Amino acid sequence: MSTIIILGAGMMGTAITVPLSDRGHDVRLVGTHLDTDIIEEIHDSRRHPRLRVTVPERVVPYHHLGLREALLGADLVILGVNSLGVTWAAEALAPYLKPDIPVLFLTKGLSGEGQRIQLLPDRFRESLAPSVGSGVPTMAIGGPSIAGELAARRETWIVLTGTDGDLLGRTADLLRTPYYHIWTSTDVIGVEVSVALKNLYALAVGLVGGLLEVAPQTENEAPMHNPAAAIFAQALSEMSYLVRRWGGRPSTVVALPGAGDLYVTCQGGRNARLGRHMGMGVPYREAMTRFMTDETVEGAQLALEIGPTIEWMIGRGDLAAEALPLLRTVIDMVCHDAPLNIPWGSFFAGGTEEASLKDSSDVHGDGGYGP
């Protein structure tokens, strides 16, 4: 039995308390300053207002001001904040986090640093105090895992990634249950890039739902599965190009963190809804204002975060423009409110093996990623 702290009481942060409790761990769920109402509801009724499930009795809820107390005796810290809260989380944890306590990321995303793309665990370590950050081992979870399904104990498969194989094995043993199946991988770049980009590409697949709504009705009321499938396949092609370009393994893209996570994200949710509105011809900013006020859409958030950096890399010749027609389209629509213009004829036409294999130092990690 271990003591596990989760920082962030959102959907996934709370959902993972279920398998942890089933394994017999002591779980402390610490809300951020944005989670006050959720923590109060869990404290009063044991219910999460959005997950609509009963939070296990082993889970002790804490407000963010109780973080220091919650961390006493911690064996593992799980980070469940959104991508915009990674720096805040590092600053909040820094005074109390011991260098030998691993931090496991549920948080998905990438950081655009102007001339480089950075993985969120690396950004987290940089934001910690130097005396702590260099010694904190980080890991991340990737794969198709919908919070509501995990909280209901539906069968779920994920990949646990990090650079320390022994630590991955021990952590996987802490988390596994008969319904929570865990594989391990040292391909940190492959996993992290795949699980971040899947939100952006799920938005692209969602465009087809909007296109169907405004398209003329056909005699046989034909759907548009063909173009949706083409976008899905192009997304995997572009993800493979970027993962290989940045030093990861393309095989990860066609496994749980890439194809698996992209598939489940395309089934619904905020990315698909925003894509549908934009597919109907509503510009990004108008769609957010009219239909999705106060909602965070991870795919659009990622486009805004990395879009300028991707455009700079393409302009400098570090990335092949012809290999990324779909990524460039989504970035243009989100970052510049460009009208919908899917370059169907460019799909599968770009990206040479030579370009994919070109060395790069534009994704920054600690080294040692891969086999």
N, C-alpha and C positions, 0 to 999 in steps of 0.2 A: 504494500500500500504506500502511495506517495501523496504529497501535498502539491496540488497543481493550481496555479493562479491563472485566471483568464482576465485580461484587460480588454474591455469592450463587451457590452451586453447586448449587442445587436443580434440579428437572426442566427448567424453561424456561430458567434461566440457563445450564445446560449445553447444552441443545438448540440455542440460538442460536449456539453456537460452531461448529456445522457449516456453515451458510451463510457465516459470517464467514471461516472457514478456507478454504472453497471460493473465496472472493473473493481470497484471498492475503494477508489481514491477519495481523499478529502479534496473537495473542489471549492475554490473561493472565486466568485464571479464579481469582478470589480467594474462598475460602470464608469464611463467617462463623464465629463461635465455635461454631455449631451444625452446621457442615459438616465437622468434622475428619475423621470416618470416610470421607466421600465423597472429600475431597481426597487422603487416604492411598490409597484404592483407585484413584483415577485415576493417582496417581503410580506405584503399583506395577504396575498391570495395564492402564492406559489404558481401563478400563471404569467406567461410572457404574452403581452397584449397582441403581438403580431404573429408569433408562432402558434398561438392557440393550443398550447400543450402545458401540462403540469410540469414544473421544474422539479427535478428529484430532490428529496429531503436532504441528501448529503451536500447539496449546493448551498453555500452561505453567501448571500448577496452583500456587497459592500458599495458604498458611495466612493467616488474617486478620492475624497479626502481621507479615506481609510486605507489607502494603498500601502502605506508603510506597515500598518498592522497586518494587512493581508499577506504581505511578502515574508513575514516571519516563518522560518522553517520551510520555505519554498524549495521544491525539487525541480520544478519546471514552470516557466512562464509562457503562456500562450497569448499571442497578440491578435486581437480580433477587431482592432480599429479599422476605419477605412483608410485608403491610401494617403489621403490628405492629412491624416493624423499621426503618421509615422514619426515625424520629428517631435511632435508634442509628446508622444508616448516615450520616446527616448529620453526627453528632458524630464518627464515625470518619474521614470524608473531610475534614472542615473544616480540619485542620492542613496538608493536603497538596494540596487541590484549588485549582487556579488559576481565577480568575473567568472566563477565556475558554474553559474546557474544558466542552463541552456534557455534560449528564447525560440519558440516555435511560431512561425508566421502562418496565420490564416489569411492575412491581408494580401491582396493581389494588386499588382500594378508595376509600373516602371517609372523612373524619374528622368525627365528630360533636363539635362544640365547645359543646354546651349550648344555644346560641341560633342557631347557624349550621352549615351544612355546608361543609366545606373540601375542596378537591382536594388529593390527596397531593403533587403537585409543589410546590404553594404551602406546604404544611406543611414539606416538605423544605427549601425556601429559608429559611423562617423559623427553622429549627433550625440553619442554618449561621451562622458568625460574620458580623456585619453587613458587614464589609469584603469578604466573599466572596459571601454569599448574594444580594445585589441584582444581582450581575453574572453569575451562573451561568445560562446558557440551559438550559431544560429542554424535553424532548419526551417523548412517550409513544406506546406501541404498543397498538393495540386491534384486535380482530377474531378470527375463529375460527382458533385456532392451538393445537392439541394438541401438547404437547412431544414425545411419542413419534413422532408423524407428521413433525414438522419434523426431528427427529434422523434419521429414516429417509429424508429428502429427498422426502417426499410433497409434492405441489403444495399451496401454502399462500398465502392472500391476507390481507394485513393493512393497516391504516391507520396512518400515522405522523402524529401531530398535535403542533402547537406554534404559537406566535404569529409566528414568523419564517419566512415562506415560502421565502426563499432558503436558510436553514439546513436546512429540511425537505428541499428538493430535493437539496442536497449530501449529506445523511445518507442519504436514500433511495438515492442512487447508490452509497454505500458498502456498503449492505446487500443490494441486489438480486442475485438469482441466477436462472437459468432456471426454478427451482421456487419461489423465495421472491418473491412478487409484492407490490409495495408501492404503495399510493395515499397521497397526502398530503392533509391537511385542517387548516385553521386553526380548526375548531370544537372547541376544547379541552374546553369544558364538555360538548358533546354526546357526544364520544367518551368522556371520562373517566366521566361519569355512567352512560352505557350499559354500559360494560365492567365497572363496579363492580356495578351493580344486577343484571346478568345472573346472577350467582351466587346472589343471594337469590331471584330468580324461578325459576331452575332447581330450587332446593329445592322451590318451590311446585308446579312441574310434577311433580316426583318424588313428591309426595303421592299422586298418582293410582295409582302402582304399589302402594302400600300399601292404598289403598281397594279395588283390584281383588282383592287377596289375601284380604281379610276379607269381601268382598261374597258373597252367596249365588250359587252357580253357576247360570248360565242354561242353558236347554235346548240352545241352540246354542253355548255356551261363548264368548259375545260378549266381546271385550276392552273397554277403556275409552279408545279413541282420541278419542272425541268430547269428554269432559271435559278430557283432557290438551290437546287443541287449543284449547279455550275458555280454559283458563288461560294457554296460550302467547299467545293473541291479547290477553287482558286485560293480560298483562305488558307487551306492546308498547304498549298504550294508556296504561298508567300511566307507563311510561318516557317516552313522548312528552310527557305532561302535565308531568312533572317537568323534563325537558330544556327545554321551552319556558318553563316557569315560572321557571327559573333562568338563562335567557339563551342557551341553546344552540339548535341547529337540529333540529327534529323529524325532518327528512329523514335525519339521521344514525342515528336509531333503527331505521329500516327498511332500513339498509344493513349493511355488515360489522360495525361495532362493536356494533350492537343486535341485530337479528334473526339475523345470521350467528353472532355469538358466543353468543347465547342458545341457538340450535339445537344447536350443537356441545356446549355444556355440558350440555344436557338428555340427551345420548346416554349418559351414565354418569358415574362418578366419585363423589366424596364428597358433593357436594350432592344428587345424585339418591338416593344410598343413605340419607342422613339423612332426606330427604323420604319415602322408602318406609317407614322405621321409624315416623315420625311419622304417616303416613297409616294405618298399622295401629293407631293409637290409643296409641302409646307417647309419653309426654311428652318434650319436648326433652332435659331434663337426664338423664332415665333412659336415653334412647336413646344419648346420648353416653357415659354411664357403662358401659352394658351392651355396646354394639356398636362404639363408635368411640373407645375410650380412646386418648389421646395423638395423635389425629388433629385437624388443623385443617380445619374446614369453612368455606370462605370465605363462603358465603351466610349461615350462622348468625353468623359473626364480624362480618359487616357489619350484620346486624340488631341485634346487641348494641351495636355502635359508634354507629350513627345512630338507633336506635330511640327513645331518650329525646328526641333533638332533633326528630325527625319528629313525635312526639306533642306536643311543646311548640309546634311551628309550627302544627299542626292546631288545638290548643287556643286559640292566639292568633288564628286565622283567616287565617294566611298561606298555608296549604294547604287545599284543599277536601277534607274527609273523604270525601265521596261520590265523589270522583275516584280514590280509592286503596283500595278495599275489599280487594284482594289483599295489598298492602303492609302494611296494618294488621293483616290476619289473621296473616301470617308474623311480624311484630314481636310480636304478642300471644302467639303460640305459643312463640317463642324467648325473649323477654324476661320473660314472665310465666307460662310453662309452661301456657298456656291450652289447653283441649282443642280438637281439630280441629272447626272449624265453618266450612266454606267458604261464603261468601255468594254462591252461584250467581246468585241473583236480582238482585244488585247489579251484575253485570258489564255494562259498556258503558252503564250508566244515568247515571253521574255525570260531572262535570267539564265545565263550560261553557267555550266559547271565551274568554269574558270573563275567567273565573278563570285560564285558562292564560296569558293575555297580561298579567296584572297584573304591574307592575314589582316587582322584588325585589332586595335587596342581601344576601340570606342565604347565597348561595354566593359565596365570596370568592376572587377571582383577581387577576391583575395588570391586568385590563382589556384591551380590545382583542380579546376572544374573539368569534368569528363572522366574518362577511365582512370 
